[in-house]
Amino acid sequence: MRGTLLILMLLLSITITAQSASIDIIQKGISGAISSDINLEDLDGADDNENIFFGTQLGVYIFDSEGGLINFIQTGTTVTNTIGIPDINGNGYDEIVFTTTNAYFPNVLCHDSYTGEKLWDFSSVTEVFDLSMLWTMKQVTAFGLIKNPIGDKIYLTAGYNIYCLDSSTGKKISSYEGTDNMWDIILVDDDLIVGDQNGYLYRFDGSLSLVWKKKISKS
C-alpha cells in the first residue's frame, strides 16, 4: 500500500513539473535566425508608414515602421525569400509571398499580411534523378524570388527551372527549363537576368522567352 502511494505521489509530481515547464518555452520577440533578406514596403496603403518584414527559420515576421509586431506567419521550416505583392483579396492590405525549404508540402506560399490567411500556394516540382528511385518527380528548393514592377507577375528560380506565376492566383503562366540549377535572378528594364550553376548568364523577356545566353565562367 505504501509503495502504491509513493508511486502515485511520484507520478503527480512529474505531471505538475511537466505542466509548469510548458510555460518556460514561451518566447518573446523573434524566434529563429533571420534567413531571408529584410524588406521595407508599404503593405497597408498608408504613405507615412512602411512595413518591415523578413523570414526566419520558423516563419515570416511583419513589423510596422516603429518595430511593433503586426503579424507572424508560422511555417515550421526555414523561409528563404520574401516579397510583397498588391492586395488580392480586397481588404486593403498587400500580401506576402515567400519560399521555404519544405520538401513535402508546397514551398511557395502567399498569405495576407494583416490576417495571416493563406491565399494560394505553388509547388516547384521537377523531374530529378534519385539513386533509390531513379527518375522521379520531386519538389526542389527555390533559390530566387522577385516580382515585376506592377506586381502582377512573380518570377521564381527552382532547380533547373524558372517559373512565371500569376501573383493573384499562384498559377503558372510560363516556365523555362535549363541544363543545371538556376540561381540568382534580377529584373532589368522588365527583362530577367539569371545565372546558373554551369556559369551561364541568361536574359529573358517578361514572358520567359530567351533573349540571349552567354558563358561567363568555367564550371
C-alpha positions as CSV (number, residue, x, y, z in Angstrom):
1,M,0.0,0.0,0.0
2,R,2.8,2.4,0.9
3,G,4.6,1.5,-2.3
4,T,1.5,2.3,-4.3
5,L,1.1,5.6,-2.6
6,L,4.7,6.6,-3.3
7,I,4.3,5.8,-7.0
8,L,1.1,7.9,-7.2
9,M,2.9,10.9,-5.5
10,L,5.8,10.5,-7.9
11,L,3.5,10.5,-10.9
12,L,1.7,13.6,-9.6
13,S,5.0,15.5,-9.1
14,I,6.1,14.6,-12.7
15,T,2.8,15.8,-14.1
16,I,3.0,19.1,-12.2
17,T,6.6,19.6,-13.3
18,A,5.7,18.9,-17.0
19,Q,2.8,21.3,-16.8
20,S,4.9,24.0,-15.2
21,A,7.7,23.6,-17.7
22,S,5.5,24.3,-20.7
23,I,5.3,27.9,-19.6
24,D,9.1,28.3,-19.9
25,I,9.1,27.6,-23.7
26,I,7.0,30.7,-24.5
27,Q,9.3,33.0,-26.3
28,K,9.0,36.7,-26.8
29,G,10.5,38.6,-29.8
30,I,11.9,36.9,-32.9
31,S,12.4,33.2,-32.8
32,G,14.9,31.6,-35.1
33,A,17.7,33.1,-37.1
34,I,16.8,35.6,-39.9
35,S,17.1,33.6,-43.1
36,S,15.9,35.9,-45.9
37,D,16.6,39.5,-47.0
38,I,14.9,42.2,-44.8
39,N,12.3,44.0,-46.9
40,L,10.8,47.5,-46.4
41,E,7.5,48.1,-48.2
42,D,4.2,49.9,-47.6
43,L,1.8,47.0,-47.0
44,D,-1.2,48.9,-45.6
45,G,-1.6,51.7,-48.1
46,A,-0.5,54.4,-45.5
47,D,2.1,56.6,-47.2
48,D,3.7,57.5,-43.9
49,N,4.1,54.0,-42.5
50,E,6.3,51.4,-44.3
51,N,6.4,47.9,-43.0
52,I,9.5,45.7,-42.3
53,F,9.2,42.0,-43.0
54,F,11.6,39.1,-43.3
55,G,11.8,35.3,-42.9
56,T,13.3,33.2,-40.2
57,Q,13.8,29.5,-39.5
58,L,10.3,29.4,-38.1
59,G,8.2,31.8,-40.2
60,V,7.6,35.3,-41.5
61,Y,7.6,38.4,-39.2
62,I,5.9,41.6,-40.2
63,F,6.5,44.8,-38.2
64,D,5.4,48.4,-38.5
65,S,7.9,51.2,-39.0
66,E,8.3,51.6,-35.2
67,G,9.1,48.0,-34.7
68,G,5.7,46.9,-33.5
69,L,4.8,43.3,-34.4
70,I,1.8,43.2,-36.8
71,N,1.8,39.5,-37.7
72,F,3.8,36.3,-37.5
73,I,3.1,33.6,-40.1
74,Q,4.4,30.3,-38.9
75,T,5.8,27.9,-41.4
76,G,7.7,25.3,-39.4
77,T,10.5,25.3,-42.0
78,T,13.1,27.9,-43.0
79,V,11.9,30.8,-45.1
80,T,14.4,31.7,-47.8
81,N,12.8,34.6,-49.7
82,T,10.0,37.2,-49.1
83,I,8.3,39.8,-51.3
84,G,5.2,41.9,-51.1
85,I,2.6,42.0,-53.8
86,P,-0.6,44.1,-54.3
87,D,-3.7,43.3,-52.4
88,I,-5.6,40.4,-54.0
89,N,-8.5,39.7,-51.5
90,G,-9.8,43.3,-51.2
91,N,-9.1,44.1,-47.6
92,G,-6.7,46.9,-48.3
93,Y,-3.5,45.2,-47.2
94,D,-0.9,43.9,-49.6
95,E,0.1,40.2,-49.5
96,I,3.3,38.4,-48.6
97,V,4.8,35.8,-50.9
98,F,7.6,33.6,-49.5
99,T,9.5,30.5,-50.2
100,T,10.5,27.8,-47.8
101,T,12.8,24.8,-47.6
102,N,9.9,22.4,-47.2
103,A,10.3,19.3,-49.4
104,Y,6.9,17.7,-48.9
105,F,4.3,20.5,-48.9
106,P,4.1,23.5,-51.3
107,N,7.1,25.6,-50.8
108,V,5.9,28.9,-52.4
109,L,3.1,30.5,-50.4
110,C,1.0,33.7,-50.5
111,H,-0.5,35.0,-47.2
112,D,-2.5,38.1,-46.3
113,S,0.0,40.3,-44.5
114,Y,-2.7,41.5,-42.0
115,T,-4.7,38.4,-41.2
116,G,-2.1,35.8,-42.0
117,E,-4.7,33.8,-44.1
118,K,-3.2,31.6,-46.8
119,L,-4.4,32.8,-50.2
120,W,-2.6,30.3,-52.5
121,D,0.4,28.0,-52.8
122,F,2.7,26.6,-55.5
123,S,5.0,23.5,-55.6
124,S,8.2,23.8,-57.6
125,V,8.2,20.2,-58.7
126,T,10.5,18.9,-61.3
127,E,11.9,15.5,-62.6
128,V,15.1,14.6,-60.8
129,F,17.4,11.6,-60.6
130,D,17.3,9.7,-57.3
131,L,19.6,6.7,-56.6
132,S,16.8,4.9,-54.9
133,M,14.0,5.7,-57.3
134,L,15.9,6.6,-60.5
135,W,14.0,9.4,-62.3
136,T,11.1,10.7,-60.2
137,M,9.1,13.9,-59.7
138,K,10.3,15.8,-56.6
139,Q,9.9,19.3,-55.1
140,V,13.1,21.2,-55.3
141,T,14.4,24.2,-53.3
142,A,13.5,27.7,-54.6
143,F,16.6,29.9,-55.0
144,G,15.3,33.3,-56.1
145,L,12.0,35.2,-56.0
146,I,11.2,38.5,-57.5
147,K,8.2,40.4,-58.9
148,N,7.7,42.6,-61.9
149,P,7.3,46.4,-61.4
150,I,3.5,46.4,-61.2
151,G,3.4,43.2,-59.1
152,D,1.0,41.1,-61.2
153,K,3.7,38.5,-62.0
154,I,6.2,36.6,-59.8
155,Y,9.4,35.0,-61.1
156,L,10.9,32.1,-59.3
157,T,14.1,30.0,-59.8
158,A,13.9,26.4,-58.5
159,G,16.1,23.6,-59.6
160,Y,16.7,23.7,-63.3
161,N,13.6,25.8,-63.9
162,I,12.4,29.4,-64.0
163,Y,8.7,30.0,-63.4
164,C,6.5,32.9,-64.1
165,L,3.4,32.9,-61.8
166,D,0.2,34.9,-61.7
167,S,0.6,36.8,-58.4
168,S,-3.2,36.8,-57.8
169,T,-3.7,33.1,-58.1
170,G,-0.2,31.4,-57.9
171,K,-0.9,29.7,-61.2
172,K,2.0,29.1,-63.6
173,I,1.9,31.3,-66.7
174,S,5.1,30.1,-68.3
175,S,8.4,28.4,-67.5
176,Y,11.9,27.7,-68.9
177,E,14.0,24.6,-68.2
178,G,17.8,25.0,-68.2
179,T,20.5,22.4,-68.1
180,D,21.6,23.0,-64.5
181,N,20.4,24.8,-61.3
182,M,19.1,28.3,-61.9
183,W,20.2,30.6,-59.1
184,D,20.1,34.3,-58.7
185,I,17.6,36.4,-60.6
186,I,17.2,40.1,-61.0
187,L,14.9,42.4,-63.0
188,V,16.4,44.8,-65.6
189,D,14.1,47.0,-67.7
190,D,11.2,44.5,-67.4
191,D,13.6,41.7,-68.5
192,L,15.2,39.0,-66.3
193,I,18.8,38.3,-65.8
194,V,19.5,34.8,-64.4
195,G,22.7,32.9,-63.6
196,D,23.1,29.1,-63.5
197,Q,25.4,26.6,-61.8
198,N,27.2,25.9,-65.1
199,G,28.5,29.5,-65.4
200,Y,25.9,30.7,-67.9
201,L,24.1,34.0,-67.8
202,Y,20.7,34.3,-69.4
203,R,18.4,37.2,-70.4
204,F,14.7,36.6,-70.7
205,D,11.8,38.9,-71.5
206,G,8.8,39.1,-69.2
207,S,7.2,36.0,-70.7
208,L,10.4,33.9,-70.2
209,S,11.3,33.9,-73.9
210,L,15.1,33.6,-74.2
211,V,16.8,36.8,-75.4
212,W,20.4,35.6,-75.1
213,K,22.6,33.1,-73.3
214,K,26.3,33.6,-72.6
215,K,29.0,31.6,-70.9
216,I,30.8,33.9,-68.4
217,S,32.8,31.4,-66.3
218,K,34.1,27.9,-66.3
219,S,32.0,25.3,-64.4
